[in-house]
Each structure stands twice: as C-alpha cells, then as structure tokens.
Amino acid sequence: MGRIYFDIAPFGGYPAGPGVYYECGVCEDFVPSIPRNAAACACRNIVVDADAGRVSVKDHARFRAFRTA
C-alpha cells in the first residue's frame, strides 16, 4: 500500500475521510480516520472517538496522517 502523507498545520484540524489513516511514531501502529467504533493505536498516543467525531493525540511530534495511493 503506497502512502501519501499530509502536511498538518499546528492549529488546524486533522484530515479525515475514506482511505485516510493516522500513523503513530511511538508504536508504529496506524488507525483509520473514520472508524466504525472507537479506535486507538497500540500505545494510545492516538485515539479516535467515532461517536463524538474527535481525535486525541498525546505527542503531536510523533503523529502523521496519510492517505492510501
């Protein structure tokens, strides 16, 4: 799967949509930006609350977003 990474503004929102994923630089896991239920990476640096439409990132320096090519 090819990855195309997004440039993320410090105070902007996170990209989301079909084929968009969040990658954790701590545990190297990735989670979908729009999961059916809540989703998190293995170390919980990234947590996506599907019901609230909210993304929580503990260490922004170790976070990237990409879409599949």
N, CA, C and O atoms as a CHARMM CRD file, in Angstrom:
* protein
*
  276
    1    1 MET  N      0.85700  -1.17700   0.00000 PROA 1      0.00000
    2    1 MET  CA     0.00000   0.00000   0.00000 PROA 1      0.00000
    3    1 MET  C      0.89700   1.23200   0.00000 PROA 1      0.00000
    4    1 MET  O      1.70700   1.40900   0.91000 PROA 1      0.00000
    5    2 GLY  N      0.76000   2.08600  -1.01500 PROA 2      0.00000
    6    2 GLY  CA     1.50200   3.33000  -1.06500 PROA 2      0.00000
    7    2 GLY  C      0.87200   4.36700  -0.14800 PROA 2      0.00000
    8    2 GLY  O     -0.34500   4.39500   0.03000 PROA 2      0.00000
    9    3 ARG  N      1.70800   5.21700   0.43000 PROA 3      0.00000
   10    3 ARG  CA     1.21800   6.23800   1.35600 PROA 3      0.00000
   11    3 ARG  C      1.58400   7.62900   0.86600 PROA 3      0.00000
   12    3 ARG  O      2.71900   7.88200   0.46200 PROA 3      0.00000
   13    4 ILE  N      0.61700   8.51700   0.90700 PROA 4      0.00000
   14    4 ILE  CA     0.83200   9.92500   0.59400 PROA 4      0.00000
   15    4 ILE  C      0.52800  10.69100   1.87300 PROA 4      0.00000
   16    4 ILE  O     -0.60800  10.70500   2.34500 PROA 4      0.00000
   17    5 TYR  N      1.56500  11.33500   2.43500 PROA 5      0.00000
   18    5 TYR  CA     1.42600  11.99900   3.73100 PROA 5      0.00000
   19    5 TYR  C      0.91200  13.42900   3.57500 PROA 5      0.00000
   20    5 TYR  O      1.23500  14.11800   2.60700 PROA 5      0.00000
   21    6 PHE  N      0.11000  13.86000   4.54300 PROA 6      0.00000
   22    6 PHE  CA    -0.44200  15.21300   4.58300 PROA 6      0.00000
   23    6 PHE  C      0.49500  16.13300   5.34800 PROA 6      0.00000
   24    6 PHE  O      1.18400  15.69800   6.27000 PROA 6      0.00000
   25    7 ASP  N      0.52000  17.41000   4.96500 PROA 7      0.00000
   26    7 ASP  CA     1.13600  18.45000   5.78400 PROA 7      0.00000
   27    7 ASP  C      0.05500  18.90600   6.75200 PROA 7      0.00000
   28    7 ASP  O     -1.04200  19.27200   6.32900 PROA 7      0.00000
   29    8 ILE  N      0.35600  18.88800   8.04600 PROA 8      0.00000
   30    8 ILE  CA    -0.64900  19.22600   9.05900 PROA 8      0.00000
   31    8 ILE  C     -0.24900  20.52900   9.73900 PROA 8      0.00000
   32    8 ILE  O      0.84800  20.63900  10.28700 PROA 8      0.00000
   33    9 ALA  N     -1.14100  21.51400   9.70200 PROA 9      0.00000
   34    9 ALA  CA    -0.90700  22.79800  10.36400 PROA 9      0.00000
   35    9 ALA  C     -1.00500  22.61200  11.87300 PROA 9      0.00000
   36    9 ALA  O     -1.82400  21.82200  12.34500 PROA 9      0.00000
   37   10 PRO  N     -0.17600  23.33400  12.64200 PROA 10     0.00000
   38   10 PRO  CA    -0.17400  23.16000  14.10400 PROA 10     0.00000
   39   10 PRO  C     -1.52800  23.37800  14.77000 PROA 10     0.00000
   40   10 PRO  O     -1.85200  22.69400  15.74100 PROA 10     0.00000
   41   11 PHE  N     -2.32400  24.31800  14.26600 PROA 11     0.00000
   42   11 PHE  CA    -3.59800  24.60700  14.91500 PROA 11     0.00000
   43   11 PHE  C     -4.79100  24.29900  14.01500 PROA 11     0.00000
   44   11 PHE  O     -5.90600  24.73800  14.29400 PROA 11     0.00000
   45   12 GLY  N     -4.56700  23.56100  12.95700 PROA 12     0.00000
   46   12 GLY  CA    -5.65000  23.17400  12.05900 PROA 12     0.00000
   47   12 GLY  C     -6.25300  21.85600  12.50300 PROA 12     0.00000
   48   12 GLY  O     -5.76700  21.22700  13.44300 PROA 12     0.00000
   49   13 GLY  N     -7.29700  21.44500  11.83600 PROA 13     0.00000
   50   13 GLY  CA    -7.89400  20.15000  12.12900 PROA 13     0.00000
   51   13 GLY  C     -7.10300  19.03600  11.46500 PROA 13     0.00000
   52   13 GLY  O     -6.17800  19.28700  10.69200 PROA 13     0.00000
   53   14 TYR  N     -7.47300  17.82700  11.77200 PROA 14     0.00000
   54   14 TYR  CA    -6.82700  16.66600  11.17700 PROA 14     0.00000
   55   14 TYR  C     -7.59900  16.24400   9.93500 PROA 14     0.00000
   56   14 TYR  O     -8.82800  16.30700   9.92500 PROA 14     0.00000
   57   15 PRO  N     -6.89900  15.81500   8.88600 PROA 15     0.00000
   58   15 PRO  CA    -7.61300  15.32300   7.71200 PROA 15     0.00000
   59   15 PRO  C     -8.35800  14.03800   8.05700 PROA 15     0.00000
   60   15 PRO  O     -7.90400  13.26300   8.89900 PROA 15     0.00000
   61   16 ALA  N     -9.47600  13.81300   7.42300 PROA 16     0.00000
   62   16 ALA  CA   -10.26100  12.59900   7.66700 PROA 16     0.00000
   63   16 ALA  C    -11.04300  12.25800   6.41300 PROA 16     0.00000
   64   16 ALA  O    -11.35900  13.12900   5.60200 PROA 16     0.00000
   65   17 GLY  N    -11.34700  10.99300   6.26900 PROA 17     0.00000
   66   17 GLY  CA   -12.14000  10.54000   5.14000 PROA 17     0.00000
   67   17 GLY  C    -11.80300   9.11200   4.79600 PROA 17     0.00000
   68   17 GLY  O    -10.91500   8.51500   5.40400 PROA 17     0.00000
   69   18 PRO  N    -12.50100   8.56200   3.83200 PROA 18     0.00000
   70   18 PRO  CA   -12.20500   7.19400   3.40100 PROA 18     0.00000
   71   18 PRO  C    -10.76600   7.09800   2.88300 PROA 18     0.00000
   72   18 PRO  O    -10.33900   7.94600   2.10000 PROA 18     0.00000
   73   19 GLY  N    -10.03500   6.10600   3.29800 PROA 19     0.00000
   74   19 GLY  CA    -8.65600   5.91700   2.85900 PROA 19     0.00000
   75   19 GLY  C     -7.64900   6.79100   3.56600 PROA 19     0.00000
   76   19 GLY  O     -6.48200   6.81300   3.17300 PROA 19     0.00000
   77   20 VAL  N     -8.06600   7.53000   4.62000 PROA 20     0.00000
   78   20 VAL  CA    -7.16000   8.37400   5.39800 PROA 20     0.00000
   79   20 VAL  C     -6.89500   7.68400   6.73100 PROA 20     0.00000
   80   20 VAL  O     -7.82000   7.22000   7.39800 PROA 20     0.00000
   81   21 TYR  N     -5.61300   7.62300   7.11100 PROA 21     0.00000
   82   21 TYR  CA    -5.20100   6.93600   8.33600 PROA 21     0.00000
   83   21 TYR  C     -4.27000   7.82100   9.14500 PROA 21     0.00000
   84   21 TYR  O     -3.63200   8.72500   8.60800 PROA 21     0.00000
   85   22 TYR  N     -4.19900   7.55200  10.44500 PROA 22     0.00000
   86   22 TYR  CA    -3.29300   8.24400  11.34800 PROA 22     0.00000
   87   22 TYR  C     -2.20800   7.26500  11.77100 PROA 22     0.00000
   88   22 TYR  O     -2.49800   6.14300  12.18600 PROA 22     0.00000
   89   23 GLU  N     -0.95500   7.69700  11.66200 PROA 23     0.00000
   90   23 GLU  CA     0.19200   6.84500  11.96900 PROA 23     0.00000
   91   23 GLU  C      0.88100   7.33400  13.23900 PROA 23     0.00000
   92   23 GLU  O      1.16000   8.52400  13.38200 PROA 23     0.00000
   93   24 CYS  N      1.15000   6.42000  14.15100 PROA 24     0.00000
   94   24 CYS  CA     1.82400   6.74600  15.40500 PROA 24     0.00000
   95   24 CYS  C      3.32000   6.47800  15.26500 PROA 24     0.00000
   96   24 CYS  O      3.72700   5.38500  14.87200 PROA 24     0.00000
   97   25 GLY  N      4.12400   7.46600  15.58400 PROA 25     0.00000
   98   25 GLY  CA     5.57200   7.30600  15.54400 PROA 25     0.00000
   99   25 GLY  C      6.13300   6.66600  16.79100 PROA 25     0.00000
  100   25 GLY  O      7.32200   6.35200  16.83900 PROA 25     0.00000
  101   26 VAL  N      5.30300   6.46300  17.80800 PROA 26     0.00000
  102   26 VAL  CA     5.74900   5.81400  19.04600 PROA 26     0.00000
  103   26 VAL  C      5.69900   4.29800  18.87600 PROA 26     0.00000
  104   26 VAL  O      6.71400   3.62100  19.03500 PROA 26     0.00000
  105   27 CYS  N      4.52300   3.76500  18.55400 PROA 27     0.00000
  106   27 CYS  CA     4.34300   2.30700  18.43900 PROA 27     0.00000
  107   27 CYS  C      4.31500   1.82900  16.98600 PROA 27     0.00000
  108   27 CYS  O      4.26900   0.62500  16.73200 PROA 27     0.00000
  109   28 GLU  N      4.34200   2.77100  16.02400 PROA 28     0.00000
  110   28 GLU  CA     4.33000   2.48700  14.59100 PROA 28     0.00000
  111   28 GLU  C      3.03900   1.82800  14.10800 PROA 28     0.00000
  112   28 GLU  O      3.00600   1.23800  13.02800 PROA 28     0.00000
  113   29 ASP  N      1.98700   1.92700  14.90000 PROA 29     0.00000
  114   29 ASP  CA     0.66700   1.42500  14.53200 PROA 29     0.00000
  115   29 ASP  C     -0.03900   2.50300  13.70800 PROA 29     0.00000
  116   29 ASP  O      0.40700   3.65000  13.68600 PROA 29     0.00000
  117   30 PHE  N     -1.12200   2.15400  13.03700 PROA 30     0.00000
  118   30 PHE  CA    -1.94300   3.16400  12.37500 PROA 30     0.00000
  119   30 PHE  C     -3.40900   2.81700  12.56300 PROA 30     0.00000
  120   30 PHE  O     -3.78300   1.65100  12.69600 PROA 30     0.00000
  121   31 VAL  N     -4.23700   3.87100  12.57100 PROA 31     0.00000
  122   31 VAL  CA    -5.67200   3.70500  12.79000 PROA 31     0.00000
  123   31 VAL  C     -6.43000   4.47400  11.70800 PROA 31     0.00000
  124   31 VAL  O     -5.94000   5.49000  11.21500 PROA 31     0.00000
  125   32 PRO  N     -7.61400   4.00000  11.33700 PROA 32     0.00000
  126   32 PRO  CA    -8.40500   4.72400  10.33500 PROA 32     0.00000
  127   32 PRO  C     -8.91300   6.04700  10.90100 PROA 32     0.00000
  128   32 PRO  O     -9.19000   6.15400  12.09600 PROA 32     0.00000
  129   33 SER  N     -9.03200   7.04700  10.04100 PROA 33     0.00000
  130   33 SER  CA    -9.51600   8.35500  10.49700 PROA 33     0.00000
  131   33 SER  C    -11.01100   8.34100  10.77500 PROA 33     0.00000
  132   33 SER  O    -11.50500   9.16000  11.54900 PROA 33     0.00000
  133   34 ILE  N    -11.73800   7.41400  10.14800 PROA 34     0.00000
  134   34 ILE  CA   -13.18500   7.30200  10.36800 PROA 34     0.00000
  135   34 ILE  C    -13.52100   5.83700  10.68600 PROA 34     0.00000
  136   34 ILE  O    -14.01700   5.11000   9.82500 PROA 34     0.00000
  137   35 PRO  N    -13.24900   5.41200  11.91600 PROA 35     0.00000
  138   35 PRO  CA   -13.57300   4.02800  12.27500 PROA 35     0.00000
  139   35 PRO  C    -15.06700   3.86700  12.55400 PROA 35     0.00000
  140   35 PRO  O    -15.75800   4.84900  12.82900 PROA 35     0.00000
  141   36 ARG  N    -15.56000   2.64900  12.48500 PROA 36     0.00000
  142   36 ARG  CA   -16.97100   2.39800  12.82700 PROA 36     0.00000
  143   36 ARG  C    -17.19900   2.55700  14.32200 PROA 36     0.00000
  144   36 ARG  O    -18.25000   3.03500  14.74800 PROA 36     0.00000
  145   37 ASN  N    -16.22400   2.16100  15.11100 PROA 37     0.00000
  146   37 ASN  CA   -16.26300   2.29700  16.57300 PROA 37     0.00000
  147   37 ASN  C    -15.03000   3.08300  16.98300 PROA 37     0.00000
  148   37 ASN  O    -14.25700   3.51000  16.12500 PROA 37     0.00000
  149   38 ALA  N    -14.83700   3.27900  18.26300 PROA 38     0.00000
  150   38 ALA  CA   -13.62900   3.94800  18.74100 PROA 38     0.00000
  151   38 ALA  C    -12.41000   3.13400  18.32100 PROA 38     0.00000
  152   38 ALA  O    -12.46800   1.90500  18.26400 PROA 38     0.00000
  153   39 ALA  N    -11.30900   3.82000  18.02900 PROA 39     0.00000
  154   39 ALA  CA   -10.07800   3.14900  17.62400 PROA 39     0.00000
  155   39 ALA  C     -8.89500   3.87300  18.24700 PROA 39     0.00000
  156   39 ALA  O     -8.95000   5.07600  18.50100 PROA 39     0.00000
  157   40 ALA  N     -7.82400   3.12200  18.48800 PROA 40     0.00000
  158   40 ALA  CA    -6.61200   3.70100  19.06000 PROA 40     0.00000
  159   40 ALA  C     -5.41100   2.90400  18.59100 PROA 40     0.00000
  160   40 ALA  O     -5.52700   1.72400  18.25800 PROA 40     0.00000
  161   41 CYS  N     -4.25900   3.55200  18.56800 PROA 41     0.00000
  162   41 CYS  CA    -3.03500   2.81700  18.27700 PROA 41     0.00000
  163   41 CYS  C     -2.67000   1.99500  19.51500 PROA 41     0.00000
  164   41 CYS  O     -3.26300   2.18100  20.57700 PROA 41     0.00000
  165   42 ALA  N     -1.71200   1.10200  19.38400 PROA 42     0.00000
  166   42 ALA  CA    -1.36600   0.17400  20.46300 PROA 42     0.00000
  167   42 ALA  C     -0.93800   0.88400  21.74800 PROA 42     0.00000
  168   42 ALA  O     -1.23400   0.40200  22.84100 PROA 42     0.00000
  169   43 CYS  N     -0.24900   2.01700  21.63600 PROA 43     0.00000
  170   43 CYS  CA     0.22600   2.72400  22.83500 PROA 43     0.00000
  171   43 CYS  C     -0.72400   3.83600  23.28800 PROA 43     0.00000
  172   43 CYS  O     -0.46300   4.50500  24.28700 PROA 43     0.00000
  173   44 ARG  N     -1.81900   4.03200  22.55800 PROA 44     0.00000
  174   44 ARG  CA    -2.85100   5.02800  22.86200 PROA 44     0.00000
  175   44 ARG  C     -2.35300   6.47300  22.72000 PROA 44     0.00000
  176   44 ARG  O     -2.91000   7.38600  23.33000 PROA 44     0.00000
  177   45 ASN  N     -1.32100   6.67300  21.92600 PROA 45     0.00000
  178   45 ASN  CA    -0.90700   8.03400  21.58700 PROA 45     0.00000
  179   45 ASN  C     -1.98100   8.69600  20.72500 PROA 45     0.00000
  180   45 ASN  O     -2.20800   9.90200  20.81900 PROA 45     0.00000
  181   46 ILE  N     -2.64000   7.89300  19.88200 PROA 46     0.00000
  182   46 ILE  CA    -3.71000   8.37500  19.01100 PROA 46     0.00000
  183   46 ILE  C     -4.99100   7.63600  19.36700 PROA 46     0.00000
  184   46 ILE  O     -5.02700   6.40600  19.36600 PROA 46     0.00000
  185   47 VAL  N     -6.04300   8.39200  19.67100 PROA 47     0.00000
  186   47 VAL  CA    -7.35100   7.80700  19.97400 PROA 47     0.00000
  187   47 VAL  C     -8.38700   8.52900  19.11900 PROA 47     0.00000
  188   47 VAL  O     -8.44100   9.75800  19.10500 PROA 47     0.00000
  189   48 VAL  N     -9.21000   7.76000  18.40700 PROA 48     0.00000
  190   48 VAL  CA   -10.27600   8.32100  17.58200 PROA 48     0.00000
  191   48 VAL  C    -11.60600   7.91500  18.20300 PROA 48     0.00000
  192   48 VAL  O    -11.91500   6.72700  18.30100 PROA 48     0.00000
  193   49 ASP  N    -12.39000   8.90400  18.62000 PROA 49     0.00000
  194   49 ASP  CA   -13.72300   8.67400  19.18600 PROA 49     0.00000
  195   49 ASP  C    -14.72700   8.84600  18.05500 PROA 49     0.00000
  196   49 ASP  O    -15.07600   9.96800  17.69000 PROA 49     0.00000
  197   50 ALA  N    -15.18500   7.73800  17.51000 PROA 50     0.00000
  198   50 ALA  CA   -16.07100   7.77900  16.34400 PROA 50     0.00000
  199   50 ALA  C    -17.40400   8.44700  16.65100 PROA 50     0.00000
  200   50 ALA  O    -17.91900   9.19800  15.82300 PROA 50     0.00000
  201   51 ASP  N    -17.96900   8.19100  17.82300 PROA 51     0.00000
  202   51 ASP  CA   -19.27200   8.76300  18.17100 PROA 51     0.00000
  203   51 ASP  C    -19.22000  10.28600  18.26900 PROA 51     0.00000
  204   51 ASP  O    -20.13700  10.96900  17.81300 PROA 51     0.00000
  205   52 ALA  N    -18.15500  10.81600  18.85900 PROA 52     0.00000
  206   52 ALA  CA   -18.03000  12.26400  19.03500 PROA 52     0.00000
  207   52 ALA  C    -17.34000  12.93700  17.84900 PROA 52     0.00000
  208   52 ALA  O    -17.34400  14.16400  17.74800 PROA 52     0.00000
  209   53 GLY  N    -16.74900  12.14800  16.95400 PROA 53     0.00000
  210   53 GLY  CA   -16.02100  12.72600  15.82800 PROA 53     0.00000
  211   53 GLY  C    -14.78800  13.47400  16.27900 PROA 53     0.00000
  212   53 GLY  O    -14.46300  14.53500  15.74500 PROA 53     0.00000
  213   54 ARG  N    -14.09700  12.91800  17.26700 PROA 54     0.00000
  214   54 ARG  CA   -12.96200  13.60900  17.89300 PROA 54     0.00000
  215   54 ARG  C    -11.70100  12.75300  17.79800 PROA 54     0.00000
  216   54 ARG  O    -11.75800  11.52800  17.90100 PROA 54     0.00000
  217   55 VAL  N    -10.56100  13.42100  17.60000 PROA 55     0.00000
  218   55 VAL  CA    -9.26000  12.76000  17.57700 PROA 55     0.00000
  219   55 VAL  C     -8.43100  13.33600  18.71200 PROA 55     0.00000
  220   55 VAL  O     -8.36100  14.55300  18.87800 PROA 55     0.00000
  221   56 SER  N     -7.80500  12.47100  19.49000 PROA 56     0.00000
  222   56 SER  CA    -6.93100  12.89800  20.58100 PROA 56     0.00000
  223   56 SER  C     -5.52400  12.38100  20.29900 PROA 56     0.00000
  224   56 SER  O     -5.32400  11.19000  20.06200 PROA 56     0.00000
  225   57 VAL  N     -4.54900  13.29600  20.33000 PROA 57     0.00000
  226   57 VAL  CA    -3.15500  12.93000  20.08700 PROA 57     0.00000
  227   57 VAL  C     -2.32700  13.44400  21.25400 PROA 57     0.00000
  228   57 VAL  O     -2.32400  14.64400  21.53200 PROA 57     0.00000
  229   58 LYS  N     -1.62400  12.54700  21.93900 PROA 58     0.00000
  230   58 LYS  CA    -0.79900  12.95000  23.08500 PROA 58     0.00000
  231   58 LYS  C      0.50000  13.60900  22.63600 PROA 58     0.00000
  232   58 LYS  O      0.84900  14.68000  23.13300 PROA 58     0.00000
  233   59 ASP  N      1.21800  12.99000  21.70800 PROA 59     0.00000
  234   59 ASP  CA     2.51100  13.50200  21.24900 PROA 59     0.00000
  235   59 ASP  C      2.39800  13.85700  19.76700 PROA 59     0.00000
  236   59 ASP  O      2.54300  12.99400  18.90100 PROA 59     0.00000
  237   60 HSD  N      2.13800  15.13400  19.48500 PROA 60     0.00000
  238   60 HSD  CA     1.93200  15.57700  18.10300 PROA 60     0.00000
  239   60 HSD  C      3.19600  15.44000  17.25700 PROA 60     0.00000
  240   60 HSD  O      3.11100  15.30800  16.03600 PROA 60     0.00000
  241   61 ALA  N      4.35900  15.46900  17.89000 PROA 61     0.00000
  242   61 ALA  CA     5.61000  15.31800  17.15100 PROA 61     0.00000
  243   61 ALA  C      5.76400  13.90200  16.60000 PROA 61     0.00000
  244   61 ALA  O      6.55300  13.67500  15.68300 PROA 61     0.00000
  245   62 ARG  N      5.01600  12.95400  17.15500 PROA 62     0.00000
  246   62 ARG  CA     5.09900  11.54400  16.74000 PROA 62     0.00000
  247   62 ARG  C      3.79900  11.10500  16.05400 PROA 62     0.00000
  248   62 ARG  O      3.38400   9.95300  16.18200 PROA 62     0.00000
  249   63 PHE  N      3.16700  12.01800  15.33400 PROA 63     0.00000
  250   63 PHE  CA     1.88800  11.77800  14.66100 PROA 63     0.00000
  251   63 PHE  C      2.00100  12.18900  13.20000 PROA 63     0.00000
  252   63 PHE  O      2.53800  13.24900  12.88200 PROA 63     0.00000
  253   64 ARG  N      1.48600  11.33700  12.31500 PROA 64     0.00000
  254   64 ARG  CA     1.40300  11.68800  10.89500 PROA 64     0.00000
  255   64 ARG  C      0.07600  11.17000  10.35100 PROA 64     0.00000
  256   64 ARG  O     -0.48700  10.20200  10.86200 PROA 64     0.00000
  257   65 ALA  N     -0.40600  11.82400   9.32000 PROA 65     0.00000
  258   65 ALA  CA    -1.63400  11.38900   8.64600 PROA 65     0.00000
  259   65 ALA  C     -1.29200  11.11500   7.18900 PROA 65     0.00000
  260   65 ALA  O     -0.51000  11.83400   6.56800 PROA 65     0.00000
  261   66 PHE  N     -1.89500  10.06100   6.66100 PROA 66     0.00000
  262   66 PHE  CA    -1.65100   9.71600   5.26600 PROA 66     0.00000
  263   66 PHE  C     -2.91500   9.17100   4.62100 PROA 66     0.00000
  264   66 PHE  O     -3.85700   8.75500   5.29500 PROA 66     0.00000
  265   67 ARG  N     -2.90300   9.18700   3.29700 PROA 67     0.00000
  266   67 ARG  CA    -3.96700   8.52100   2.54600 PROA 67     0.00000
  267   67 ARG  C     -3.30300   7.45500   1.69300 PROA 67     0.00000
  268   67 ARG  O     -2.12300   7.55100   1.35400 PROA 67     0.00000
  269   68 THR  N     -4.07000   6.45300   1.35800 PROA 68     0.00000
  270   68 THR  CA    -3.53100   5.37800   0.53600 PROA 68     0.00000
  271   68 THR  C     -3.52800   5.80200  -0.92100 PROA 68     0.00000
  272   68 THR  O     -4.42800   6.50300  -1.38400 PROA 68     0.00000
  273   69 ALA  N     -2.51100   5.37000  -1.62900 PROA 69     0.00000
  274   69 ALA  CA    -2.36300   5.74500  -3.04300 PROA 69     0.00000
  275   69 ALA  C     -3.01600   4.71500  -3.94200 PROA 69     0.00000
  276   69 ALA  O     -2.99400   4.85900  -5.16400 PROA 69     0.00000
